[in-house]
Amino acid sequence: MIEYKLGTKDIDWTSLVDMYTEVDGVIGLARAGQADKIKKAFLNTYKVVTAWDNKTIVGAGRMISDGECYGWIHDIGVRPSYQKKGIGKGIMDHLMEGEHLLFGLTSSFVAEEFYDKLGFKKHKTAMAKYPGPSTYLED
Ligand SMILES: CC(C)(COP(=O)(O)OP(=O)(O)OC[C@H]1O[C@@H](n2cnc3c(N)ncnc32)[C@H](O)[C@@H]1OP(=O)(O)O)[C@@H](O)C(=O)NCCC(=O)NCCS
């Protein structure tokens, strides 16, 4: 059975970084071995949800927010061997539960249908600026 946990208190950082390495998450920081940066980022986050199979983190996601107006969702990831079992949706539901905010996110190329099924719509004027080059930006 999958257990969802809120917050960073119980996080096994090795397991979290390992999971994000499998899905190449947190803007590539996991694959680049930047575990300390990931830990700092998650500790500075408004809301973190992790999904566990016994002692292993199998999925996670987080919301960067002021708690009043906006909630920006990032780093939704589920280990490939656990995908398509409802865990991604479970993480999203726990992140948004009890929040009355404008939720925003940028999807990966593979996840647009996943977010579409959760009721997210394409934003007509969304723009982003990355710290380096990105295949997600138009010219
Ligand atoms: C995107 C991701 C988080 C989805 O997690 P998941 O646990 O497999 O998703 P769920 O099982 O909760 O799926 C919920 C619904 O979305 C659908 N869905 C999930 N991933 C999908 C995909 N890649 N393409 C189309 N539909 C998808 C499921 O079929 C399910 O549909 P249903 O409600 O009709 O049965 C997961 O595939 C992942 O980690 N991908 C790699 C990392 C990534 O791209 N993350 C997004 C960062 S923005």
The ligand as an ORCA input file, in Angstrom:
! r2SCAN-3c Opt
* xyz 0 1
  C       3.835     12.329    -15.050
  C       3.894     11.352    -13.889
  C       4.189     12.091    -12.609
  C       2.527     10.650    -13.785
  O       2.536      9.813    -12.658
  P       1.666      8.470    -12.588
  O       1.718      7.973    -11.195
  O       2.101      7.545    -13.653
  O       0.212      9.032    -12.948
  P      -1.192      8.421    -12.476
  O      -1.106      6.932    -12.510
  O      -1.636      9.062    -11.231
  O      -2.120      8.891    -13.698
  C      -3.306      9.648    -13.559
  C      -3.980      9.667    -14.923
  O      -3.108     10.287    -15.890
  C      -2.790      9.359    -16.919
  N      -1.384      9.513    -17.269
  C      -0.323      9.446    -16.430
  N       0.814      9.649    -17.106
  C       0.459      9.828    -18.394
  C       1.199     10.076    -19.582
  N       2.528     10.172    -19.570
  N       0.518     10.227    -20.752
  C      -0.826     10.121    -20.770
  N      -1.601      9.887    -19.664
  C      -0.947      9.744    -18.503
  C      -3.053      7.987    -16.352
  O      -3.308      7.037    -17.353
  C      -4.254      8.269    -15.449
  O      -5.415      8.329    -16.260
  P      -6.850      7.788    -15.735
  O      -7.202      8.655    -14.538
  O      -7.749      7.989    -16.900
  O      -6.627      6.356    -15.367
  C       4.958     10.246    -14.140
  O       4.726      9.664    -15.395
  C       6.393     10.745    -14.089
  O       7.006     10.805    -13.029
  N       6.950     11.086    -15.268
  C       8.368     11.489    -15.364
  C       8.628     12.807    -14.694
  C       7.760     13.910    -15.240
  O       7.729     14.163    -16.442
  N       7.063     14.595    -14.318
  C       6.277     15.754    -14.605
  C       7.096     16.941    -14.291
  S       6.271     18.435    -14.813
*
